[in-house]
């Protein structure tokens, strides 16, 4: 089968490799589309060390073509979306059955666009930040695939005010489609907010942005940290200061959750899929690439040139 390999020089190459077979609790999927996500940049840049050559790709859609021991044979032929630990940029990928969801009437193109961002955004709003009706929410990286989903999930959770932070005026205009009450440019945060405080803040940025966000929390507010886009330098926080203000710094990792409580992550993925299926949440796919164009797709994502969600077409 054909697959995209990432070599030791950080180059992507299309190669012919053996087709994988599913083991116990796994399925093999004939891939139609693959979601392009931030994890691809981290693998390329060596932040997730993996043996090279390596087939990347972490979120796929397609049809089940084979099942391993313990999986119902009747699932063969089912249209699915799957979360994987790699290998999705290929004609066939093996995925754990627990993270392989029937997509029903959702198109395979849209299903690939939900990917890890769907359950992550759902959990950030409903579990980590625990947004309640009437509360105010601030979302960094508001124009990205996850940010646009998070804004919609926040509105469904009853948020009374949702503010997004983006890196450019073009990204601000794009993010405005997804229900934000106000969009700020990154250089305007936090000065443009004045004395406004937030009940929940979603922060994938880290560094000074995280430190400033903690100061923008209302009493009993929660800042949910789920990445370090700007820097891996630690943000030091006094637990005593948090206690005095009644605020919380919580963290969320969907990768860790997939290892420790896979059924919880799978449940959130199914809930996100359900909200897309009934039209209450929109996945906006703004770019579609061929396998030969993966390098430029990942580079555009790394440079912040991507709006919404990008996918790669395999079949």
N, C-alpha and C positions, 0 to 999 in steps of 0.2 A: 504494500500500500504506500501511498505518498504521504509524507509528513514534513513539517517544518522542523529542522534541527537548529538548535543554538549551539555554536561551537565555542572552543576555548578562547577565540578572539572576539567574542561577542557578536558574531555574524550569524545571520539567519540563512539557511540553505534548504532548498527542497530536495528531499532524498527518498529513495525507496527503502522501506524497512519492513520487517516482519509484522504481520497483523497480530495484535494481542488477543489473547483468549481470556474470558472471565474466570476468576477463581470463585471459591465459596463466598456467597453474599454479594456477588458482583454481576454486572451486566456489560455486554459489549454493545456499543451504539454506533450505527452508521451516521457520521456527523454531517449535518447540514450547515450549521452556523456555529461560530464561536464568539463569545463576548470578549472584547479587549478591555483589560482592566489594569489598575495600578500595579498589581502583583507582577505583571509582565515587565514593567520597567525595573522593578526590584530584582527580579531574576536576571534580567539582562545585565544590570549593573553590579551583580555579585552580592547584593544585600541578602538574598536568599541563596546561600551556596548550594549548588546541586552539581552532580558529576556531569561533565560535558563529554560528548555531545548529548543534548537533552531536548526532548520534545516538550515545549511549554504549552500553556493553554489550560485555563482553570474552570471554564464554564461553557457548556456545549448544549446544542439541541440536535435532535435527529430521531431516528427510529431504532429501537432495540432489535438486534439481529441474533443475539445469543445470550443465554443466561448460565450462571454458575450454580453450583450445588446450593440448595436451600432457597432458590428463587423460583417462583411460579413460572413454568414454561409458557403459560398463557400470555405472559407479558411480551413475548416476541411479537414484533410488529407495532408495538405501542409507540406513539409519538411522545417524546419526553424532553425535559430539560434536566441537565445534570450538573452537579458541582463536583469537580475533580481536584486531585492534588497535582495535576499535570497531565500532559499527553493529549490535550484536546485539539491542538493544531495538527490534525491528522484525519485521514479518511475514516478511521475507526478508533474509538477511545473506550477504555474500560473504566467504569465508575462504580462506586459502592451503591447497592440498591437503595440504601437508606436515603441517599442524596439524589435519587433519580425519580423525578416527579412526572406523572402523566399531565400533559398540558391541555388535554381536551381540545377545545375549539380555538385556543390561542395559536396563532401562526408560529412556525418554528423560528422565523426571523425575530419576532417579538420575544419569544421565549428565551432565546439566547441573550437578548438584551437585558433580561431581568438579572440573570447570573447571581453572583455573590452579593451584588449591591442590593438586591431585593430584600433578602432576609436581614442583611446588615442594617439597612436603613429602617426596616420595620422594628428591629430590636432596639436600635438606638433611641427611637421615639417612644416605644411602648414599654421597654424594659429598663435600659440603662438610664435614660433621662426621665423616663416615666412621666411623659407629658399628660397633664390633666386638663379637663375642660376649662376654658377661659384663661389659661396660662400663656405667657409670652415665650417665644422660642427664637434663638439666633442660630443660624446655620452658616458655617464657613464652607468655602468651595461650593457655593450655592448653585453654580451653573453646570456642575458635573453630573454624571449619571447617578451617583448616589445622592447628591444634594437635591436634585430635582425630584427624586423619589421621596426623600425625607420631608420635603416641604409638603408634599401631598399627604403623606402619612400623618404629619403633624396636624394638618387641617382635619383629617378624618378623626383624629384623637380629640378634637374640640379646641385646639389652640386658638386663642383670641387674637394674637398678633404674631406674625412670623416675619423676621428680618433676615435677609441674606447678605453675605459678604462675598465679593468677587474681585477678580484682578484687573478688569478692564471695562470700559463702557460697553463694548460689544457683548461681553459676557453678562453685563447687567441687563441689557435689553433682552437677551435670550432668557435669563432666569425669570424675568417678569412674567413669563407665560405660565408659571407653575404655582401661582397663588401667593407669592410673597407680598406682604403689605408695604415693604420698603426694601430697597437694595442699596447697599453701601459699597464703595470701592475700598479695596484693601487699605489704601493710604488714609482713608477717612476713619478707619476703625482704630480706637474707640472714640476719638474726639467728637465726631459728628453725632454721637448718641447723647451727649450732655450728661444729665443725671439719670438717664433711663437705665433700669436694671432688668434682668431677664430671669425667668424661672428655670429655663433650660438653655444650654448652649452645646452645640455639636462642634467639636474641634478635631479635625484631622491634621492641623498645621503644626502645632507645638511651638516651642521657643517663646518669644516675646508675645506672640498671639495668645498662647495658653495662659501666660501670666496675666495679660490684660483681661482676658476673659474671666478669670477668677474674680477680678475686681468688679466686673459687670454683673455679677450674680446678685439677685434679690435674696433676702433672707429665705433660707430653706431651698435655695436654688441649687441646680445640679449641672456641673460641666462634665460632659461625656467625651473623653479623649479616646480616639480610635486610630491615630496615625501620627506621623511626624514628617509632613511634607517639606517643612522648611529646614529642620535641623533635628539631629538626634541628641543634641545637648540636653541634659536633664533639666527639668523645671522643678526647683525645690519649693516645697509648700509646707507651711507650718500647720500641723494638725490642730494646734491650739487656736490659731487664727480662724481656721475653718469652723471650729467648735463655737467660738465666740460669735461668729456671724451666722451660724446655722447653715452653712453651705457645704457642698460635697463635691469632691473630684472623684469621678468614677471612670473606669476604663472598660473598653469592650474590644474583644478580638474574636472575630468569627472563625478564624483558623483554629484558635485554641478551643472554642466551643465545639467545633466539629470533631475534636479529638476527645473531649471530656464528656460532652452531653450531646451526641449526634442527633438524637431524636428531637431535642429542643430546637436545634438549628433547622432541622428538616421541617418541623412544624411551622416555624416562621417563614420558611421558603414557600410552603404550601399556602399560607395565609396571604403572602405577597402575590403569589400567582392568582389566587382567588380574587383579589381586589383588582388585578389587571383584567382578569377574565370578565368580571361584571361591569367593567368600564369605569370604575371609581378611581382608578389610578392609571396614568398614561406613561408608557415607556417611550421616550423619544430617541429614535435611532437616527443620527445625523450623518453618519458616514459608514460606507460598506466597502471592504477591501477584498482583494484576491489574496491567495496564499503567498504569491510572489511579492506582495506589497506590505508584508507584516512589519518589516524593519521601519518603513516610513510611518506606519500607523502607530507603532510604539513610541517612536521619536516624537511625533506630534502630541501624543498624550503626555510624555515627559516634559515637553516644552509648554504645556498649558494651552495648546492650540485647539484642543478638542472641546466641543460643546456637547452636552448630553452624553449619549452612548454611541460608541463605535463597535462594529462587529466585523468579523471576517467570514466570508463565504467559502465553504469547502465543497459542498455538493451542489 
